[in-house]
Amino acid sequence: MLLVKSDLLKYLVCRYIDIVPNRQSPPALLLRESVREGKTIRKRTLANFSGLSLAQAEAIWLMLKGQAVAPVESVCTIERSRHHGQVQAVQDAMKRVGFTG
């Protein structure tokens, strides 16, 4: 399949958070996607984050950029960890018997 330059540009998609001001109410926070089709740019709204705080919207924006929002250690803690050796032994025994599932 041969891609023409215009076909290639059609599939370059950018996702971003757009802040749209409102007159008497708080601004709308929208997750949008823009696609260039020739000389025009088409915008499509994927989600409305107006119910979120600005800090939450900024965290989503950082994740879209590929950055870590917080270290895993600060978000969750390991309460207990079970050994997987027993499960591996049962799985190996099942394979030896011929039971696959």
C-alpha positions as CSV (number, residue, x, y, z in Angstrom):
1,M,0.0,0.0,0.0
2,L,1.4,3.3,-1.1
3,L,0.8,6.3,1.2
4,V,0.4,9.6,-0.5
5,K,1.6,12.6,1.4
6,S,-2.0,13.9,2.0
7,D,-3.0,10.4,3.3
8,L,-0.1,10.5,5.7
9,L,-1.0,13.9,7.0
10,K,-4.6,12.8,7.6
11,Y,-3.5,10.4,10.3
12,L,-1.2,12.6,12.3
13,V,-3.3,13.0,15.4
14,C,-2.6,15.2,18.4
15,R,-4.5,14.9,21.7
16,Y,-4.5,17.7,24.2
17,I,-6.6,19.4,26.9
18,D,-8.3,22.6,25.8
19,I,-9.5,25.2,28.2
20,V,-12.6,27.0,26.8
21,P,-13.6,30.1,28.7
22,N,-17.3,30.6,29.6
23,R,-18.8,34.0,30.4
24,Q,-20.5,33.5,33.8
25,S,-19.4,30.0,34.7
26,P,-16.0,28.2,35.2
27,P,-14.1,27.3,32.0
28,A,-14.8,24.0,30.2
29,L,-11.9,21.5,30.3
30,L,-12.1,19.4,27.2
31,L,-10.0,16.5,26.0
32,R,-9.6,17.1,22.3
33,E,-8.0,15.6,19.3
34,S,-6.9,17.5,16.2
35,V,-6.4,16.0,12.8
36,R,-4.9,17.9,9.9
37,E,-6.8,17.3,6.6
38,G,-5.0,19.2,3.9
39,K,-4.9,22.9,4.9
40,T,-7.7,22.6,7.5
41,I,-7.4,21.4,11.1
42,R,-10.4,19.4,12.4
43,K,-11.0,19.3,16.2
44,R,-13.0,16.6,17.9
45,T,-14.0,16.5,21.5
46,L,-13.3,13.2,23.2
47,A,-14.2,13.9,26.8
48,N,-15.5,16.7,29.0
49,F,-13.5,17.2,32.2
50,S,-15.3,20.2,33.4
51,G,-16.2,18.5,36.7
52,L,-12.6,17.9,37.5
53,S,-10.3,20.4,39.3
54,L,-7.5,22.1,37.5
55,A,-4.9,19.9,39.3
56,Q,-6.7,16.7,38.1
57,A,-6.8,18.1,34.5
58,E,-3.1,18.9,34.8
59,A,-2.3,15.4,35.9
60,I,-4.2,14.0,32.9
61,W,-2.3,16.5,30.6
62,L,1.0,15.3,32.1
63,M,0.1,11.6,31.4
64,L,-0.8,12.5,27.8
65,K,2.7,13.9,27.5
66,G,4.1,10.6,28.8
67,Q,5.3,12.0,32.2
68,A,4.8,10.3,35.5
69,V,2.4,12.1,37.7
70,A,3.6,10.6,41.0
71,P,6.0,7.9,42.0
72,V,4.3,4.5,42.5
73,E,5.5,4.2,46.1
74,S,3.6,7.3,47.1
75,V,0.3,6.1,45.5
76,C,0.1,2.5,46.8
77,T,1.7,0.3,49.4
78,I,2.2,-3.4,49.4
79,E,0.3,-4.9,52.3
80,R,1.3,-8.5,51.7
81,S,2.9,-10.6,49.1
82,R,2.4,-14.3,48.5
83,H,5.0,-16.7,47.1
84,H,4.2,-18.0,43.7
85,G,6.2,-21.2,44.1
86,Q,3.3,-23.3,45.1
87,V,1.3,-22.2,42.1
88,Q,4.2,-22.9,39.8
89,A,4.6,-26.4,41.2
90,V,0.9,-27.2,40.6
91,Q,1.1,-25.8,37.1
92,D,4.2,-27.9,36.3
93,A,2.5,-31.1,37.7
94,M,-0.6,-30.4,35.6
95,K,1.6,-30.1,32.5
96,R,3.3,-33.4,33.3
97,V,0.0,-35.2,33.6
98,G,-1.1,-33.7,30.3
99,F,-3.8,-31.4,31.6
100,T,-3.8,-28.1,29.8
101,G,-6.5,-25.6,30.3
